Amino acid sequence: MKILVISILAALALGGGQALAASNSHQASTKTLKVVMADPGCHWFQVHGHHAKTASVQGRVRVQNLDEAKLKVASHTKVRFIPVGKSIVLGHGNYVVMMVGQAADDNYLKLTVS
């Protein structure tokens, strides 16, 4: 009888741990949004193989800099920089992405993360 109770408790503990692990793996994954170099306009978001000046993403987003210079990401509360080849993760908010020292006719990219 004791062996049966121990077996049932062990099975419940193992199953509960697997259920917990499964629920953690189903959390929303962070999407990646690439900023690429393309003329005219210098830099663009790459969205589904097309270039765009604006992007809207649900949930957290990883912004990856594939441009030719450091990018400046500004929100209402903070300014962050992304070196070439690096990325940062952004949460809920509205952002403007521009190249550091960019020319006046280069694109200002607008990102909304909801």
N, C-alpha and C positions, 0 to 999 in steps of 0.2 A: 504494500500500500504506500509506504514512504517513497519507494522508487517511482511509483506512478505519479505521485504528487510532485516530486522533484522534476521528473520528466516534463510534466505539464508546465510547471513554472519556468523551466529552461526554455521550452518551446515558445511560451508567451514572451519571455524576455528577448529572445532572438527575433521573433516576429515583430515585436514592438520597435526594436532597434532598426530593423530593415524598413519598417514603415516610416520611421523618423528620417532615415537616410533618403528614402524615396521622396518624401515631401520636400526636403531641402534641395534636391536636384531639380525639382520642377519650378523653382523660383525663376522669375523672368531674367533671362540672360541679358547682359549689356550689349547693345548693338554698337557697331563701329561705323562711324561716318568719316569718310576720307576727304581731306582738303588737298586738291591737286593743282598743279600748274598747267594752265592752258591759256593761249591767246585767242581772242582779245580778252582783256579783263584781268589777266595775271593769275588769279586764283579763284577756284570754284569748289563747291561741294560736289562730290561724285555720288549721284543717287541713281541706282538701277542702271548704271552705264551711261547716264547723261549728266551734263553739267548744269548746276542750278545755283542761283544766288541766295535762295532761301531753302530752309529745311525745317520740318516739324517732326519730332520724334516722341513717341510714348515711352515713358520710363527713362532710366539712366542711359547715357550715350557716351561712348568713347570717341573722342575727336582725335584723328590721326593726321599729323602734318606730313604730307608728301609734296609740299611746295618747295620753293628754292630758298626761303629764308624763314626766320623765326616768326611765329604767329602770335598775335596779341588777342586774347579772348576777354571781352569786357562784359560785365553784367552791371546791374544797379548797385551792387555791393562790393564787387571785387574785380581786379584785373589779374589775369594769369597769362603765362607765356608757354608756348609749346615749341621747343627746338625742332629743327628739321629731323625727321625720322622718328620722333617721339610722339606720345599721345597723353591725353589727360581724360579723366572721366568727369562728366558734368551731370548734375542733377536738375531738378525742376527749376525753370527760369527762362528768361529771355536773354540772348547773348548776341553780341556783334563780334565778328571775327575779321581781323585785318592783319596785313603783313606789317611787321615793324619797319618803319621808314618807307612805307609804300608811296607811290606816286599818286597824285590827286585823281587821276582817271582810272585807278585800279578799283576792283570790286570791294564793297563792304558786304560781307556775308551775314545774313541774319538767321539765327537758330532759335527755335522755340522747343523747349523740352517740357512736356506736360506729364 
